[in-house]
Amino acid sequence: MAYAISVGVVAVFLTIYLLLSRPIKPRYARFLDDEAFEAGAKRLVRTIPVPKKTGNISAGAYISWIKRSCFLMKRKRYLGEFDDFILSKDMLKQFSDASSASDLPSVDGVPRAVLLARYCISNSAYKLSADRIRTVLETQNEWRTLTFCEIDKMEQAFKFAFLEDLAALYAKLKTISKGYDLAKKYISQPDSVPKKYSSFVKSKLFLSICAKTVGYKADFYANLLEGYKSAFKAEFDAIMSSMDLVQNTDFTSFYSPLEIYDKYEIFSSASPAAKRNFLTLAGKISDRENLDEFLLAVRVDKYMNTASSGHMALKRFKMAGRCYACTSQYEDMTMLGAALSSHYFMDLYFRPAGRKFSNRSITKILEYDNSFEPIYKFRTINFGFSTKDNRIRFSPQMPDCVAEADVVLELRGVKHTLHLRRGDQKALYVGETLVMGVNSLALGNKPLDITLVLPRPTDNDPSRSPQ
């Protein structure tokens, strides 16, 4: 009796789940030429209202649907027809964080970043390019600045849009698989097919499936079925290839306030974790003051030029032979200003939680992963070097149209020459000597002739400037 009750309860909840679960909607894609694509992007961003934090999306339902579809299509009855569409667990894992996009500013429950991703994918026939990603995101920035949280999770937003397309593709494949099940019944007992399938059994697609099932090798039927499979496979390959492009894209280059913050050497040389915490606070301040994040960056920049920037409350007391200092700072623009005015306070306020604090300037740490590349709307040349502590450090940003540039530096009466060149890979030379393993050089009394080779831009580089 207990088992019967358990089975009954499970059956009831399974029925409720199937009734309430959202059906997979068909997805349509087209390819617009560059001019029409850009015009459509401009219309889209102007129709999206100011978003609110009311996201209501879930990647779990799509992932479960795809897993179940893959499991069913691996059965022997389908003669291996769907083997090219079976996703492994590792391939599905790359979509597991797509639900985190739900926290982003949203319109009617859909994150604005997902709306942009959908447009980019569906109007490129699933074949994304770095140029199209740039067009959509920069068009949005020109209208309303994308927030840092949107930029930080833009990859997840694209993943969710890809999940929707994959689920719709598997829904079409499931229809084909049902055709195989129906074909076996139709071949053995033609009158046993339900009336609701009467129109389907007369279609050329169903007849080609029947021919495949019984081993009939007429070219007409074989080519018809292969045509459907080839179209689905092309769609599948385009989605997976575009996913690779998205995962290799550094979306931080599209966060427009970086062109202001990166002017400050303290910010540009900070660790990625400190930058992320800094920009997260800037986003919170922007929300609190209902101010565009780019305009907030402009205010911070003006604030840094005033005499009041960099002040903070400080209390000191001595105990047990030690001197203790306690600082406090409101989480507002003054905190951002204090961090931009001192390497020490940038590390103090925005270092990752749980890490041991070090009073060394971050610029003394020669190796760090800078994952926040600045974006420059006017494609200006940023020579990007620092001569702090009599050492020269490099982080240049040059538009792809600049092939080479020469700079003469004069420090304490000594002139040093810096040559920026293009090459196959990054390299640093002093005179004719290749210097490896360092990203800074000591500047002494002897003039140095320095050559920094920068990699040539590629078509897949999303930070390329337009020609």
QUILINRA-V290602 format. One line per field, one symbol per residue. psi: psi as a letter, one per 40 degrees, with the letter a starting at -180 (. if undefined). Layout:
# QUILINRA-V290602
psi = ???
This chain:
# QUILINRA-V290602
psi = dddddddddddddddddddeihihiiihiihiiddddddddddddeehihiigfigihedddddddddddddeeideefededeehhidddddeededeeedeihihfehidddddddddddeefegiiddddddddddddddhhhidddddfdddddddddddddddddddddddddddddddddddgdeehideedddeeiddddddddddeehfhdddddddddddddddddddddddddddddehgedeegdededdedhddddeiidddddddddddddddddefhhddddddddddddeieeieiihhhiiihfeihihhiihigadddddddeehdddddddeiiheihhheiideehdhihheghihhdefihhdfiififfihihgihhieehdiihhhhhhfehhihhhhiiadihihihbehhhieifiihhaehhihhhhhiiiiideheeiii.
